[in-house]
Amino acid sequence: MKICIVGASGKLGRYMIQHALDRGHEVVAVCRPQSVGKLAAFDGRITVVPGRTDDRDAIGRAVAGCDGVLTVLAPWGMQRYASGTAQAVLDLAAPGARLVFSCGWHITRDGRDVYSRKLRWFVKIFGWVGRVLRVVDLDDQVAACDRIFASDARWTVVRGSDLEEGPGEGLPVWRRHVGDPALASNLTRRVDFALFMVAALTDDTLVHEAPAIVGRDSASARRHAAAPALTTGAGAAQNAGA
Ligand SMILES: NC(=O)c1ccc[n+]([C@@H]2O[C@H](COP(=O)([O-])OP(=O)(O)OC[C@H]3O[C@@H](n4cnc5c(N)ncnc54)[C@H](OP(=O)(O)O)[C@@H]3O)[C@@H](O)[C@H]2O)c1
């Protein structure tokens, strides 16, 4: 597959590049011009299009001819960066392309997620501080996802739990709603978040889903879920009752 990774220079983006290359995909990477150096390790193996991820000209060039697009939705700044990024990808990707977006558990598609008091407070305080300091706009990430949910494109919105670094454990377990006991550990290796994003490209059971993920070796996943083998589609991780 020829794929584009939008927001490729971040931690998640670089893991996604590696997984995509391991699977034999051809990769076009979009990142801010000042971050191109962060992709030096992939020199000669990927095509880099420098540009802000909401730059419609850069996105248009990067997604041309791509069968799939992996997009990191980052809530940074107060210029509607996340919604501008999502809209550019939705508008400019080829019709029928698989579009996979990243965000956090705080995004809800149907209002049926059940959040812990700790998570609700974290989102409130982080959102408020970010807004006051004008560095983070969580509401814009919500707006970005609302645009995706309303779209007819073949999208998946992957909702990450808290993240940690460390060796991969394999494909995370997912559930349709936060609050499911299988997700209670609220921890995923970032490298496995990236693995789920890349696996979703070729898993049609995830089209029009917003999976909330958790590490397959986390205590809650082991207690409540039969995690899938790596060779099966990510959708196979959706366990009954979610
Ligand atoms: N961190 C967590 O605990 C957590 C938890 C759940 C879900 N998530 C989700 O996981 C995804 C990746 O998050 P991450 O925390 O692991 O970060 P990350 O992969 O390091 O990515 C951060 C992205 O934001 C960009 N960025 C940083 N500062 C920016 C600015 N001022 N203006 C515009 N873009 C800026 C980075 O681009 P440059 O390389 O150009 O700086 C990079 O593309 C996001 O969708 C996030 O919502 C994260």
The ligand as a MOL file (V3000), in Angstrom:
LIG
                    3D

  0  0  0     0  0            999 V3000
M  V30 BEGIN CTAB
M  V30 COUNTS 48 52 0 0 0
M  V30 BEGIN ATOM
M  V30 1 N 0.5890 11.7120 25.2930 0
M  V30 2 C -0.3770 10.9630 25.7760 0
M  V30 3 O -0.3570 10.5350 26.9440 0
M  V30 4 C -1.5560 10.5850 24.9100 0
M  V30 5 C -2.5890 9.8370 25.4950 0
M  V30 6 C -3.6470 9.4340 24.7030 0
M  V30 7 C -3.6810 9.7840 23.3480 0
M  V30 8 N -2.6920 10.5390 22.8280 0 CHG=1
M  V30 9 C -2.7640 10.8800 21.3740 0
M  V30 10 O -1.6430 10.3170 20.7470 0
M  V30 11 C -1.2550 11.1110 19.6350 0
M  V30 12 C 0.2260 11.3820 19.7430 0
M  V30 13 O 0.4680 12.0420 20.9510 0
M  V30 14 P 1.8910 12.0500 21.6520 0
M  V30 15 O 1.6730 12.7070 22.9760 0
M  V30 16 O 2.4870 10.6960 21.6080 0 CHG=-1
M  V30 17 O 2.6950 13.0730 20.8020 0
M  V30 18 P 3.6690 12.9040 19.5830 0
M  V30 19 O 3.4810 11.6050 18.9140 0
M  V30 20 O 5.0210 13.2360 20.0350 0
M  V30 21 O 3.1180 13.9770 18.5530 0
M  V30 22 C 2.9640 15.3000 18.8190 0
M  V30 23 C 2.6420 15.9670 17.4700 0
M  V30 24 O 2.3080 17.3070 17.7120 0
M  V30 25 C 3.1480 18.1370 16.9240 0
M  V30 26 N 3.3920 19.3800 17.6590 0
M  V30 27 C 4.0810 19.5510 18.7960 0
M  V30 28 N 4.0650 20.8480 19.1550 0
M  V30 29 C 3.3460 21.4810 18.2300 0
M  V30 30 C 2.9440 22.8350 18.0200 0
M  V30 31 N 3.2800 23.8010 18.8790 0
M  V30 32 N 2.2090 23.1310 16.9380 0
M  V30 33 C 1.8470 22.1840 16.0760 0
M  V30 34 N 2.1830 20.8800 16.2060 0
M  V30 35 C 2.9150 20.5490 17.2740 0
M  V30 36 C 4.3840 17.3410 16.7040 0
M  V30 37 O 5.0440 17.8190 15.5720 0
M  V30 38 P 6.6220 18.1680 15.5900 0
M  V30 39 O 7.3410 16.8480 15.4740 0
M  V30 40 O 6.7300 19.0330 14.4020 0
M  V30 41 O 6.9170 18.8680 16.8930 0
M  V30 42 C 3.7960 15.9390 16.5180 0
M  V30 43 O 3.3250 15.7560 15.2040 0
M  V30 44 C -2.1630 12.3450 19.6680 0
M  V30 45 O -3.2120 12.1600 18.7560 0
M  V30 46 C -2.6940 12.3620 21.0940 0
M  V30 47 O -3.9720 12.9680 21.1580 0
M  V30 48 C -1.6190 10.9370 23.5580 0
M  V30 END ATOM
M  V30 BEGIN BOND
M  V30 1 1 1 2
M  V30 2 2 2 3
M  V30 3 1 2 4
M  V30 4 1 4 5
M  V30 5 2 4 48
M  V30 6 2 5 6
M  V30 7 1 6 7
M  V30 8 2 7 8
M  V30 9 1 8 9
M  V30 10 1 8 48
M  V30 11 1 9 10
M  V30 12 1 9 46
M  V30 13 1 10 11
M  V30 14 1 11 12
M  V30 15 1 11 44
M  V30 16 1 12 13
M  V30 17 1 13 14
M  V30 18 2 14 15
M  V30 19 1 14 16
M  V30 20 1 14 17
M  V30 21 1 17 18
M  V30 22 2 18 19
M  V30 23 1 18 20
M  V30 24 1 18 21
M  V30 25 1 21 22
M  V30 26 1 22 23
M  V30 27 1 23 24
M  V30 28 1 23 42
M  V30 29 1 24 25
M  V30 30 1 25 26
M  V30 31 1 25 36
M  V30 32 1 26 27
M  V30 33 1 26 35
M  V30 34 2 27 28
M  V30 35 1 28 29
M  V30 36 1 29 30
M  V30 37 2 29 35
M  V30 38 1 30 31
M  V30 39 2 30 32
M  V30 40 1 32 33
M  V30 41 2 33 34
M  V30 42 1 34 35
M  V30 43 1 36 37
M  V30 44 1 36 42
M  V30 45 1 37 38
M  V30 46 2 38 39
M  V30 47 1 38 40
M  V30 48 1 38 41
M  V30 49 1 42 43
M  V30 50 1 44 45
M  V30 51 1 44 46
M  V30 52 1 46 47
M  V30 END BOND
M  V30 END CTAB
M  END
